[in-house]
Amino acid sequence: MIEDERVAAMEDLHKKGDEGHQVVIMPQYMEHPRYKVDVEDTSPPKEIFLGLGWDEDRLTQRKHYRQYYPDELENIKEIFPQ
């Protein structure tokens, strides 16, 4: 069931044409209109990407999202087809 959610989330990401092919995604920020602070605009699907690090503001650039694979990379046919 979890694998089905991952596959569906990956298909949705590819349909949008977003950064689904990337292994590491940097967050995009916008300024909150009321509080005048940087907030993350959108985050990638949690079924596919794992959030790492933190940012104090949009210039820190420590936070990123890394693609998660449930098995050893040698067993993932998307990465190593043979």
Buried (B, 14 or more C-beta within 10 A) or exposed (E): EEEEEBEEBBEBBEEEEBBBEEEEBEBEBEEEEEEEEBEEEEEBBEBBBEBEEEBEEBEEEEBBBBBEBEEEEEEEEEEEEE
